[in-house]
Amino acid sequence: MLTVKIDNDAIEARLRERAAANGHSPEDEAREVLGTALLSRTALPDQNLGQALHEEFAKLGGVELDLDWLRKLPDREPPTFD
C-alpha cells in the first residue's frame, strides 16, 4: 500500500479533471497514471542511453557522423579538481 499526498493544487485539479473525463475516481486515475508511467518501455529502458538513442535515430533513417576531427585533437592531461 502506498499513500501519496498531493500538495500542489494545480496537479490535484488536473488529476480530478482527468479522472472525471475517464470515469475514474482520482485514486484510480492516479493508479493508472503511475502504472502507465512505470511500466512503459521508455520509463524503464532495457538498454543504455547510447543504444536507446541509436534506436530512436534508426527510426528516422539513421545518422552518419564524421568524427575524424576527434582524432586530430591534441592529447592533454585530464583536469584536476583539487
MISELUM-212719 format. One line per 10 residues: number of its first residue (from 1); their letters; for each residue y, z, x of N, C-alpha, C, CB. Coordinates in Angstrom, 2 decimals. Each point is the difference from the previous one (the first is absolute). Glycine has a CB too. Layout:
NUM) a) Y Z X Y Z X Y Z X Y Z X | ... $
This chain:
1) mltvkidnda) -1.18 0.00 0.85 1.18 0.00 -0.85 1.23 0.00 0.89 -1.22 1.22 -1.85 | 2.21 -1.96 1.44 1.25 -0.13 0.74 1.15 0.18 -0.98 -1.07 -1.55 1.72 | 2.04 2.34 -1.33 1.19 0.18 -0.81 1.18 -0.56 0.78 -0.95 2.06 -1.15 | 1.72 -2.92 0.50 1.15 -0.62 0.64 1.25 0.37 -0.79 -1.41 -1.92 0.88 | 2.39 2.45 -0.18 1.28 0.32 -0.62 0.98 -1.10 0.36 -0.45 2.51 0.09 | 0.98 -3.17 -1.09 0.98 -1.06 0.22 1.37 0.62 -0.17 -1.58 -1.83 -0.80 | 2.33 1.90 1.89 1.33 0.61 -0.08 1.11 -1.04 0.12 -0.96 2.09 0.97 | 0.62 -3.33 -1.29 0.97 -1.09 0.02 0.08 -0.56 -1.42 -0.48 -0.56 2.45 | 1.62 0.75 -3.08 0.16 -0.41 -1.40 -0.23 -1.48 -0.21 1.61 1.84 -0.29 | -1.17 -2.67 1.22 -0.16 -1.45 -0.14 -1.47 -0.38 0.04 2.25 -0.35 1.07 $
11) iearlreraa) -3.02 0.96 -0.16 -1.43 -0.30 0.09 -0.72 0.48 -1.25 0.11 0.16 2.51 | 0.22 1.02 -2.96 -0.64 0.53 -1.20 0.31 -0.87 -1.22 0.14 2.31 0.96 | 1.11 -2.75 -1.08 0.38 -0.87 -1.12 -0.75 -1.32 0.06 2.27 1.08 -0.07 | -2.37 -1.65 1.27 -0.71 -1.28 0.16 -1.48 0.16 -0.31 1.65 -0.71 1.73 | -2.24 1.83 -1.34 -1.41 0.26 -0.30 -0.20 0.10 -1.50 -0.28 1.19 2.20 | 1.18 -0.49 -2.90 -0.10 0.13 -1.45 0.15 -1.36 -0.69 0.89 2.34 0.17 | 0.07 -3.16 0.31 0.19 -1.34 -0.57 -1.25 -0.85 0.21 2.48 0.16 0.43 | -3.00 -0.12 0.76 -1.18 -0.80 0.33 -1.21 0.46 -0.82 0.90 -0.37 2.32 | -1.04 1.68 -2.47 -1.11 0.55 -0.78 0.11 -0.45 -1.46 -0.12 1.98 1.54 | 1.31 -1.90 -2.10 0.20 -0.42 -1.39 -0.31 -1.48 -0.17 1.75 1.78 -0.29 $
21) anghspedea) -1.31 -2.59 1.23 -0.24 -1.44 -0.08 -1.48 -0.33 0.07 2.23 -0.39 1.05 | -3.00 1.21 -0.33 -1.43 -0.25 0.16 -0.86 0.82 -0.97 0.45 -0.51 2.39 | 0.20 1.28 -3.27 -0.74 0.81 -0.97 -0.74 1.16 0.61 -0.23 -2.02 -1.34 | 0.75 2.53 2.45 -0.63 1.13 0.70 0.90 1.22 -0.08 -1.19 -1.58 1.55 | 0.58 2.72 -1.28 0.80 1.19 0.24 0.58 -0.12 1.41 -1.42 1.45 -1.57 | 2.48 -0.72 1.87 0.52 -0.05 1.38 -1.05 0.41 1.04 2.27 0.50 -0.92 | -3.11 0.45 0.56 -1.05 0.44 0.93 -1.00 -1.12 0.26 0.28 2.35 -0.82 | -0.71 -3.05 -0.25 -0.93 -1.12 0.18 0.64 -1.13 0.80 -1.11 0.61 -2.17 | 2.38 -0.85 1.91 0.70 -1.06 0.74 0.09 0.36 1.48 1.31 -0.60 -2.06 | -1.03 1.87 2.36 0.07 0.43 1.39 -1.35 -0.19 0.68 1.79 1.67 -0.59 $
31) revlgtalls) -2.88 -1.36 -0.12 -1.34 -0.21 0.56 -0.23 -1.48 0.29 -0.85 2.00 -1.26 | 1.27 -2.85 0.32 -0.17 -1.44 0.17 0.80 -0.51 1.21 -0.36 -0.23 -2.48 | 1.60 0.66 2.59 0.86 -0.43 1.11 -0.61 0.46 1.32 2.05 0.10 -1.49 | -2.45 1.15 1.58 -0.59 0.50 1.24 -1.30 -0.72 0.34 1.04 2.22 -0.45 | -1.88 -2.41 -0.56 -1.27 -0.69 0.23 0.20 -1.41 0.50 -1.03 1.39 -1.76 | 1.95 -2.11 1.14 0.28 -1.37 0.42 0.55 -0.04 1.42 0.44 -0.62 -2.37 | 0.49 1.50 2.66 0.61 0.02 1.33 -1.00 0.38 1.07 2.18 0.58 -1.04 | -3.00 0.40 0.77 -0.91 0.51 1.02 -1.26 -0.82 0.18 0.89 2.22 -0.49 | -1.26 -2.98 -0.53 -1.23 -0.77 0.11 0.23 -1.48 0.27 -1.02 1.63 -1.53 | 2.28 -2.04 1.61 0.27 -1.41 0.28 -0.29 -0.29 1.47 1.76 -0.07 -1.81 $
41) rtalpdqnlg) -2.12 -1.15 2.08 -0.33 -0.39 1.38 1.20 0.14 0.92 -1.72 -1.59 -0.89 | 2.91 1.32 0.38 1.18 0.09 0.88 0.34 1.45 0.31 0.86 -2.14 -0.96 | -1.21 3.06 0.08 0.31 1.40 0.26 -0.94 0.59 1.06 0.84 0.23 -2.35 | -2.07 -0.71 2.37 -0.98 0.51 0.95 -0.67 -1.15 0.75 -0.40 2.01 -1.47 | 1.11 -2.65 2.37 -0.57 -1.16 0.68 -1.19 0.39 0.87 2.25 -1.08 -0.02 | -3.23 0.15 0.09 -1.18 0.23 0.81 0.17 -0.57 1.41 -1.40 -0.05 -2.07 | 2.55 -0.56 2.35 0.22 -0.56 1.32 1.31 0.51 0.57 -1.32 -2.04 -0.62 | 1.53 1.73 1.87 1.23 0.46 0.63 1.18 -0.87 -0.42 -1.32 0.87 1.95 | 2.51 -0.50 -1.56 1.20 -0.72 -0.40 -0.04 -1.45 0.45 1.27 2.14 0.10 | -1.71 -2.38 1.10 -0.06 -1.38 0.51 -0.90 -0.88 -0.84 0.41 0.88 2.28 $
51) qalheefakl) -1.57 -0.36 -2.65 -0.92 -0.77 -0.84 0.60 -0.24 -1.38 -1.94 0.97 1.25 | 2.60 0.04 -1.81 0.62 -0.15 -1.31 1.08 -1.06 0.02 -0.50 2.40 -0.50 | 1.35 -2.39 1.54 1.05 -1.02 0.12 -0.60 -1.38 0.19 1.53 1.72 0.98 | -2.56 -1.82 -0.18 -0.67 -1.29 0.22 -0.50 -0.57 -1.33 -0.68 0.72 2.32 | 0.06 0.11 -3.13 -0.51 -0.46 -1.29 1.12 -0.43 -0.95 -1.95 1.52 0.30 | 3.04 -0.78 -0.30 1.12 -0.37 -0.87 0.61 -1.33 0.42 0.46 2.44 -0.40 | -0.26 -2.64 1.71 0.57 -1.27 0.47 -0.99 -1.15 -0.16 1.41 1.27 1.63 | -2.71 -0.98 -1.55 -1.00 -1.04 -0.19 0.10 -0.58 -1.41 -1.51 1.13 1.67 | 1.85 -0.29 -2.64 0.16 -0.48 -1.38 1.13 -1.03 -0.10 -0.84 2.20 -0.85 | 1.79 -2.13 1.76 1.14 -0.91 0.01 -0.20 -1.18 0.94 1.46 1.94 -0.55 $
61) ggveldldwl) -2.65 -2.06 1.10 -0.27 -1.10 0.91 -0.02 0.40 1.46 1.01 -1.48 -1.65 | -0.78 2.74 1.92 -0.03 0.49 1.37 1.31 -0.21 0.73 -2.42 -0.45 0.03 | 2.52 1.04 1.13 1.19 -0.11 0.83 -0.45 -0.12 1.44 1.41 1.35 -1.64 | -0.85 -2.32 2.33 -0.25 -0.15 1.43 1.22 0.50 0.75 -1.55 -1.99 -0.38 | 1.36 2.93 1.26 1.11 0.55 0.78 -0.10 -0.46 1.44 0.11 2.00 -1.52 | 1.01 -2.41 2.09 0.06 -0.34 1.40 0.37 1.26 0.77 0.65 -2.43 -0.51 | -1.62 3.01 1.17 0.23 1.26 0.71 0.01 -0.17 1.51 -1.07 1.18 -1.90 | 1.21 -2.43 2.38 0.04 -0.23 1.44 1.16 0.74 0.66 -1.04 -2.23 -0.37 | 2.13 2.42 -0.35 1.16 0.69 0.57 -0.36 1.42 0.43 1.51 -1.40 -1.44 | -2.52 2.00 0.79 -0.40 1.36 0.38 -0.57 0.04 1.42 -0.47 0.50 -2.41 $
71) rklpdreppt) -0.23 -1.56 2.78 -0.60 -0.03 1.34 1.06 -0.12 1.09 -2.05 -1.05 -0.98 | 3.22 0.57 0.62 1.08 -0.23 0.98 0.87 1.24 0.21 0.00 -2.40 -0.65 | -0.20 3.44 -0.14 0.81 1.21 0.15 -0.39 0.74 1.28 0.22 0.18 -2.51 | 0.74 0.37 3.21 -0.34 0.74 1.22 -0.73 1.31 -0.36 2.02 -0.99 1.20 | -2.94 1.34 -0.32 -0.68 1.29 -0.20 1.01 1.10 0.29 -2.28 -0.97 0.64 | 2.18 2.03 -1.37 0.90 1.13 0.25 -0.72 1.29 -0.32 2.01 -1.42 -0.53 | -1.47 2.48 1.08 -0.57 1.31 -0.24 0.30 0.44 -1.43 0.25 0.59 2.43 | -1.17 0.09 -3.07 0.27 0.49 -1.35 1.06 1.09 0.04 -2.35 -0.57 -0.71 | 3.11 0.74 -0.34 1.04 1.04 -0.01 -0.61 1.39 0.01 1.52 -1.56 -1.23 | -0.78 2.50 1.76 -0.41 1.40 -0.06 0.98 0.73 -0.89 -1.04 -0.08 2.31 $
81) fd) 0.57 1.10 -2.95 0.83 0.75 -0.95 0.07 1.47 0.40 -0.63 -1.60 -1.83 | 0.89 1.81 3.11 0.08 1.37 0.51 1.29 0.66 -0.41 -1.41 -0.63 1.92 $
